[in-house]
Amino acid sequence: MFYQKSETLQIAQMLLGKHLFTSFEGQLTGGIIIETEAYKGAEDKASHAYHNRRTKRTEIMLALGEIAYVYF
């Protein structure tokens, strides 16, 4: 599975330039990924999930994968 690969930096690089689409309030919206950041979750001091920190915001980051964490 794509997001479960261990090569965090490689995944971030592979996402650049990809198109992302969603349906929002009945409207198709989308864009191109022009920037990514790569963190190694619980072991990465720069990650919101460092040391398995569990909050509403970080819970998704501790999931098995195939889910994107998008923040403002």
C-alpha positions in Angstrom: 0.0 0.0 0.0 1.3 3.4 -1.0 1.2 5.2 2.4 2.5 2.2 4.3 5.9 2.3 2.6 8.8 2.9 5.0 10.5 5.4 2.7 8.9 8.6 4.1 10.9 11.0 2.0 10.3 9.0 -1.2 6.5 9.1 -0.6 6.6 12.9 -0.1 8.5 13.3 -3.4 6.2 11.0 -5.3 3.2 13.0 -4.2 4.5 16.2 -5.8 2.7 17.2 -9.0 -0.2 14.8 -8.3 -3.8 15.9 -8.8 -6.1 15.7 -5.8 -9.9 15.9 -6.3 -12.9 15.8 -4.0 -16.6 16.5 -4.0 -17.4 19.3 -1.7 -21.0 20.5 -1.2 -21.9 18.9 -4.6 -19.1 20.6 -6.4 -16.1 18.9 -7.8 -13.0 20.6 -6.4 -9.4 19.9 -6.9 -5.8 21.0 -7.2 -2.2 20.0 -7.7 0.1 19.1 -4.8 2.9 21.6 -4.9 4.4 21.1 -1.5 4.8 18.2 0.9 6.4 17.6 4.3 7.7 14.3 5.5 7.6 13.1 9.1 8.2 9.7 10.6 5.3 9.9 13.1 6.0 8.8 16.7 9.8 8.7 16.3 10.1 12.2 14.6 10.5 15.1 17.1 9.0 17.5 14.5 5.8 15.4 14.2 2.6 16.3 15.9 2.4 12.6 16.8 5.9 12.4 18.4 6.0 9.8 21.2 2.5 8.6 20.2 0.9 11.8 21.4 -2.8 11.2 21.0 -5.2 14.1 20.5 -8.2 14.5 18.2 -5.8 16.1 15.7 -3.1 13.5 15.8 -5.2 10.3 16.1 -5.3 10.0 12.2 -1.5 10.2 12.1 -1.3 7.0 14.2 -3.5 5.0 11.9 -2.2 2.2 9.7 -2.1 4.2 6.5 -4.0 5.1 3.4 -5.3 8.2 5.0 -3.9 11.7 4.4 -3.4 14.2 7.2 -4.0 17.7 5.9 -3.6 20.8 8.1 -4.0 24.5 7.6 
